[in-house]
Amino acid sequence: YNFQNNNNYFSRKFFTLLQETTVVIMGYSLGDFNLNSILNEVKNSKNESFKRSDIYYVSKDKIPDIIERFYAITYAIKVIQNTDINSFFTNIEQEYSTAEELIKTVENLKGVR
């Protein structure tokens, strides 16, 4: 009740992050009422800065297909399932140098007209 009815810092900050950056959601259930409220608010705002492909949900368990499809269609959340948090960060660390090289390539293309 307090989360929804008090314009608290966390909910406002999370709302902004969902609109402006890549976000990985860990440790929350996709059924969490507060999380869904913020996701709905972002979706309904249709802010131009909201990039629909930049929200990921990491679950250590298998997510039912119907739930995964619902979040993909409704919020464009990409679900990464059957992945524990340590494995997730290990995989990111292993691919970091490849990602850096790709970013440098894109930055070089900015000057091309």
KANOR-V799332 format. One record per residue. N is the residue number from 0. RES is the residue in three letters. SS is DSSP state (hx for helix, st for strand, lp for the rest). OMEGA is omega in whole degrees, 0 to 359 (NA if undefined). Layout:
N;RES;SS;OMEGA  N;RES;SS;OMEGA
This chain:
0;TYR;lp;180  1;ASN;hx;181  2;PHE;hx;183  3;GLN;hx;189  4;ASN;hx;174  5;ASN;lp;180  6;ASN;lp;188  7;ASN;lp;184  8;TYR;hx;183  9;PHE;hx;182  10;SER;hx;178  11;ARG;hx;180  12;LYS;hx;179  13;PHE;hx;176  14;PHE;hx;180  15;THR;hx;179  16;LEU;hx;179  17;LEU;hx;180  18;GLN;hx;192  19;GLU;hx;187  20;THR;lp;171  21;THR;lp;183  22;VAL;st;173  23;VAL;st;181  24;ILE;st;179  25;MET;lp;173  26;GLY;lp;176  27;TYR;lp;173  28;SER;lp;174  29;LEU;lp;178  30;GLY;lp;181  31;ASP;lp;184  32;PHE;hx;182  33;ASN;hx;177  34;LEU;hx;180  35;ASN;hx;178  36;SER;hx;179  37;ILE;hx;178  38;LEU;hx;177  39;ASN;hx;180  40;GLU;hx;179  41;VAL;hx;181  42;LYS;hx;182  43;ASN;hx;180  44;SER;hx;180  45;LYS;lp;178  46;ASN;lp;182  47;GLU;lp;181  48;SER;lp;180  49;PHE;lp;180  50;LYS;lp;189  51;ARG;lp;183  52;SER;lp;188  53;ASP;lp;178  54;ILE;st;180  55;TYR;st;177  56;TYR;st;181  57;VAL;st;179  58;SER;lp;176  59;LYS;lp;182  60;ASP;lp;173  61;LYS;lp;178  62;ILE;lp;177  63;PRO;lp;183  64;ASP;hx;182  65;ILE;hx;178  66;ILE;hx;179  67;GLU;hx;179  68;ARG;hx;179  69;PHE;hx;181  70;TYR;hx;176  71;ALA;hx;183  72;ILE;hx;186  73;THR;hx;186  74;TYR;hx;184  75;ALA;lp;177  76;ILE;st;175  77;LYS;st;182  78;VAL;st;174  79;ILE;st;187  80;GLN;lp;183  81;ASN;lp;183  82;THR;lp;176  83;ASP;lp;187  84;ILE;hx;179  85;ASN;hx;178  86;SER;hx;179  87;PHE;hx;182  88;PHE;hx;176  89;THR;hx;179  90;ASN;hx;178  91;ILE;hx;180  92;GLU;hx;180  93;GLN;hx;183  94;GLU;hx;186  95;TYR;hx;182  96;SER;hx;176  97;THR;hx;179  98;ALA;hx;178  99;GLU;hx;179  100;GLU;hx;177  101;LEU;hx;179  102;ILE;hx;178  103;LYS;hx;178  104;THR;hx;179  105;VAL;hx;180  106;GLU;hx;178  107;ASN;hx;182  108;LEU;hx;182  109;LYS;lp;182  110;GLY;lp;182  111;VAL;lp;178  112;ARG;lp;NA
